[in-house]
Amino acid sequence: MDSRDWGTFLLPYDQAVEELKVKLKTMRSELKKREEYAPIEFVTGRVKKISSILDKAKRLNVSMEDLETGIEDIAGIRIMCQFVEDIRRVAEYIRMRKDLKVLFEKDYITNYKESGYRSFHMIVEYPVQTALGQKIVLAEIQIRTLAMNFWATIEHSLNYKYRESLPDEMRRRLQKAAEAAAVLDSEMSSIRQEILIAQKSFEDDSNVVTLLLAAIHKLYFYHLVSEAIEAQRQFNDLWENHDMDGIKDLLVKVKSQIKAVKKVEEPGDEL
């Protein structure tokens, strides 16, 4: 058994995972602001457990001295997308980054595994700044849809339970489930534009409601108490009837009330 200090050994991988999660989540936020749609749904990450590292090293015949180069996924990042089409876009954004280097890619979507596993993997070199200087670590970035991730998570758990010797019946059922997940992804892609329009509409309506309630609260700040009470009453009625056009009109009205009182209380300099 290897006698290394595993806590110290895994520190750079912990750091790589945390930094990559922050950077990819920031990329998601930026894309959402620039394009009003982010191909990244959410990002997770993990450092492989010591027992899993030892199991994989044994399975791949990797010596303890070669763990850093022989095991590519000690640091693992998982990026979830809504649509299959988004996976290629995200992969291209990652290729363009200057803070990591893509070594190679594994396309298990075009060439899915016999088990039914589908995902897009990128093995990258990522530099972390440690107390002893810069260290390059390997990390695996997996990009997949929510349906792919659901299937892969279940399959991973079952493989762990059966030590990767799944009963034939279980294997067949998992293959059928993988096919069903692929059909689901295909159907979602076929109505992708309608889904995006619906999501955008929901987000826009939510923003209008937030702005209106903030504006009504501001009426109290300017001592327009009766106007605030009336605006709140109108909002309640409009919300009850799902009248978004009326809510938008009410927002314009409340904003004009605020503008009028601000003009009186904060007049410009007289020339």
N, C-alpha and C positions, 0 to 999 in steps of 0.2 A: 504493500500500500504506500502511496506517495505521502511523504511527510511534510509537504509544503504548508505554509500558512495560507489557507484558502481565503481567509478574510482579506488579507493583503493582496493576494493574487486577483481577486474578483473586483477590487476597488475601481480600477480603470474601466471595467465593463459597466459597473454601476453608474459611473460618471458619464460614460458614453450614452447609455440608455436615457438618462435624465436630460442630457443636453440635446440629444436628437429629438426626444419628445417635445421639448420646448420649441425647438426650431421648426419642426413640422407643424405644430399647432399654430405657430406664428405665421407660417406660410399659408395655412388654411384661412386664417383671419384676413390676411392681405388679399388673397384671391377672392374672398367673399366681398371685400370692399371694392376691389377693382372690377370684378365681373358680375357681382350680385349673385354668384353661385360658386360654391367651392366643391371641387371634385372629391375632396377629402371629407368624409363624414365624421370620423374621429380617429384618434391615434392612441395606441397602448404600447407598452414595452415591458420587458422582463429580462432578468439575468438568469441563465439556466441554473437549475439546482445542481449542487455538487454530485448527487447520486446520478442525475441525468447525464452530466458531463462524463462521469466514469463509465456509465453504461454505453454511451455513444463511442467513447474512446476504445472500449473493448470491442464493440461491434465493427468499428472501422479499422481496427488494428493500429490505432494511433498511440504512440508512446507518451508517457507522462511529460517527457522533455519537449514534445512537439504539440502540446495542447493549443498553444496560442495560434499556430498556423494550421493545425490539422482539424480543429473544431471551429467551423465558421460561424456558428450561431450561438456562441456563449452569450453574446449581447444580441437581443432580438427586438425588433420594432415591427409592429403590425399596424398597417394603415387600412381602414375600412372605407369603402366607396359605396355609393348607392347603385351605380350602374357599371356594367362591364366596360363600357366605353371610357369611363373615368380612369380605369386602371392604367391604360396606355398614357394618358395625359399626365398622371401623377409620376409615372416612371420617367417620362421625359423631363419633368421639372427636377427630379432628383439627379438625372444625368447632367443637368446644367449647373448644378451647385458646385461652388469652388471650395467648400469647407469639408468635402469628402471626395473619395475616389471610388468609382464603381469598377470592381475587378471583373465580375462576370454576372450573367443573369440566367435564371432558369424559368422558362415559360411553361408552367404546368396548367395553363388555360388552353392554349392551342394544342399542347401535347400533355393532356391530363393523364394522371397515373391510372393504372389498372384498377386500383381501389375506388376510383372516382374522384380522388383529391384534385382540386383546382385552386391555383393561386399563382401569383407572379412574384418570384424571389429575386432580390438583388443583393449580392455580397459586396460590401463596401469596406474600404479602409477609412477609419476615422481617427484623427489625432486628438488626444486629450492632454491637457496640461496638468501634470502631477507635481507633487512637491519636489520630485527628483528630475523634473524636466518633461519634455514631450514624449508621449508614448503612442504608437500607432496600434490600434486594436481593430480586429475584424468584427463586423456586425452584419446581421442578416436583416434585410427589410422585406417584409412580406406585404404584398398589396392584394387585396381581395374584396369581393362584395360581401354584404352582410349575409347573404344566403350561403356563399362559400365558407364564410367564417363559422356560421352555425354548424354546418356539416363537419368541418374540420375539427371543431372543438369536441363534438360528440365522438368522432372517430378516434381522436387522440385519447380521450378518457377510456374508451373501450379497449384500445390497444394496450394501455397501461394495465388495465384490469387483467387482460388475457396474455400479458407479456408478449404482445405482437403475434400471437398465435390464435387469431380469431377463428371461431367455429365457422364452417362453410356456410351454414344458414345465415349467420350474422353477417358474414362478408357479402353475401348476395343481397341481403336487405339494405346494407349500407350502399352498395352500388346502385340499387334502385332509388334510394334516397338522394344520392348524388345526381342522378339523372333528373329527378324531380326538381332539385335546386337549380340545375342548369336551365330547365324549362322555365322556372320562375324568373330567373335573370333575363332570359330571352323575352318573356312577356313584358317585364318591366321596361326593357329597352324599347320595345315596340310602342309603348305609350309614354316614353320618356318626356317628350315635350309637354304633354298634358299634365304630367306630374309636376314638372318644374314650374309651369304657369300657376298651378294650384298652390304650390308651396310659396311662390313669390306673392301671390294674392293674399294668402294667410299672413305672411310676414308684414306686408304693407298695411293690412287692416290692424294688426296688432300694434304697429308703430303709431297709427292714427289715434287709437284708443289711449295709448300711453301719453301722447302729446296733449290730447284733450283733457285728460284727468289732471295732468300737470298744470295746464292752463287754467282750469277751474280752481285749483288750489291757489294759483297766483292771484285770482280775483280777491280772495280773502286777504292776501298780502296788501292789496291796494284798497282795502276796506270796502270793496263792492260786495257786501255780504248778501244782499237780496239777489243780486245778479248771479252770484255763485250758487245760491240755493236753487234758483230757477234753472240754471244751466245743468246742475246735477240732476234735477228732476227730469229735464228733457233728455239727458243722457240715459237715465234709467229706462225711460219709456222706449227710446230708440234701440237700446241694447236688447230690451225684452223682445222687440219685434225684428231684431237682426237687420236693422235699417242702416247699413253702412254709409249710404249716400247722405242720409240725414245727419249721421255722426260727423261726416266730413264738413257738411254745411255748418253744423254747430261749432266745430273747431274754428272755422273762418270767422264766425260771429264773435266767439269769445276772444279770439286774437285781436279783432278790431276794437273790442271793449278795452282790452289791456293797452292797446296802442293809443287809444284816445285819452285814457287817464294818465298814461306816461307823458303824453304831449303836454298835458296841463300841469303835472307835477314836476316835470323836468324840461322846461322850455329852453330853447336854444338861446344863445347870446344875441341880444339886440344889436344891430349894426347902427 
